[in-house]
């Protein structure tokens, strides 16, 4: 069922050009939908809060040229906020926006480049997937895999028009790394491949520290294959780990100023991650020296003992030097924000949650039901041993990502990408059965592909419609912040003043992007005090408690939205009246004044001005 493809064969140039033109036309179509106001993201808006904050960050870099500056004084005012994001995606946004300044101003160029960057990246990713899967997919399988990838709801969400977000870059790098690792596994030891794989892995960790899981899986898999087969996997493991260490070191000195190189942080690349990669490199170096001079690893039992001892030593060293490392990127998160904000973030909720979409879990479970049995078949019962190691890598990595997806839905994107590969093998097999030539064969082949692409996709969307899963007010809000921000910028009495605004934390980044004003809360774990203070004000059982925090923060305006389900977030119990609820009921304390908004805003917002 699963065949080996000679990935050294030449790619048909006409096929590749047609493949690219097809997906480029799809890209143009969705951009036109956005321009015409028919896309899921409304015209002149962006998909979510991270997109606005990313553009604020890039604009600051362009205007100031301060590469190392991650501090935003207008957020978490008056204290400011330090961002945990890194520079690679910022550079990608600048690289596209700066040339466009020949035709327009930078802000406009950056916005429109931000609108198209993620769908462009998914086109590049689809083409890269065709290259990445050629070692193990036969026939037109690599081309078909791109269609399945493009039909995944979570891929469409991360890479939609109007979403300048580093997740689209992470998806591309992950697909690229799969292609490099498969070739590294199949081919005899090649230093260039190992260092290319290490450079890509280090870059992905630089983009986002969540890539450490992928890196650890690759290191573990190479070690497992060495344990299982010996051969040249020891050399591959050493040079891959060494490349990771070297290129991570380079990314560290590029990202951070010299005085900050030894700072331990766990939500972005730091000395902690570099050191762990260093521990791994030392272990493989010791293994290679023992193998070269002592010849002790010809027996699996000895390799097993050494791996167990070395793994334990690495784990102990990491625990002693960086005890918070095992808590992951959120090791330093303020525990106060977990129940009031973090647990409400959609992408970190479990795969099956009351407020989550059903489309993603249905697609993941469908792919798992088909993909995992095929992977086991290719490993356990397939006669040919040519690419069995690759299927072992895909199986074990997919299992890990599938299991962690049950805990947080954001990881399902990686599990789906891996499971697409065995699903594609089934499509290739079904397309070969039956008719050999003619129109009916073409119709059958198209139908098979459409079924695997459209059936899980449609079933998930239909389930969402029937069960009404998710917060519909959140997913398609019936208001626009553009008009409100225009009012805040141009309102006569306050024009020219920098005002400090207390509002829903999800509104913070867009207000920062569209106005010159300051905000208290933003939806980022490093702004824990801003999140906590916003919550404490909105849920205060007395006006005096709310006033204490408002005066401490120097708040000028309080903004409420009438079209979002905020009461569930700003209520403590049925018996306790909160500050937020009292404002909705027009019970306004004497130190607040309700601002008369224009008629086109009154149905969506309430705005209050502090008098003290």
Secondary structure, DSSP 8 states (H G I E B T S, - for coil): ------TTS---HHHHHHHHHHHHHHHHHHHHHHHTT-SSS-TT--SSHHHHHHHHHHHHHHHH--TT--EETTTTTTT-EE----SHHHHHHHHHHHHHTTTS-HHHHHHHHHHHHHHHHHHHHHHHHHHHTTTT--TTHHHHHHHHHHT-HHHHHHT-TT---HHHHHHHHHHHHHHHHHHHHHSS--HHHHHHHHHHHHHHHHH-GGGHHHHHHHHHHHHHHHHHH-TTHHHHHHHHHHHHHHHHHHHHHHHS-GGGTT---SSS--HHHHHHHHHHHHHHHHHHHHHHHT---SSHHHHHHHHHHHHHHHHHHHHHH-GGGGGGGGTT--THHHHHTGGG-GGGS-SS-TTS-HHHHHHHHHHHHHHHHHHHHHHHT-S--TTHHHHHHHHHHHHHHHHHHHH-GGGHHHHHHHHHHHHHHHHHHHHHSS--SSHHHHHHHHHHHHHHHHHHHHHHHHHHHHHT-S-HHHHT-S--HHHHHHHHHH-GGGTT---EEE--HHHHHHHHHHSS-EES--SSGGGHHHHHHHHHHHT-SSHHHHHHHHHHHT--EEEEESSS--TTTS---TTS--HHHHHHTT---TTEEE----TTTTTTEEEEEE--
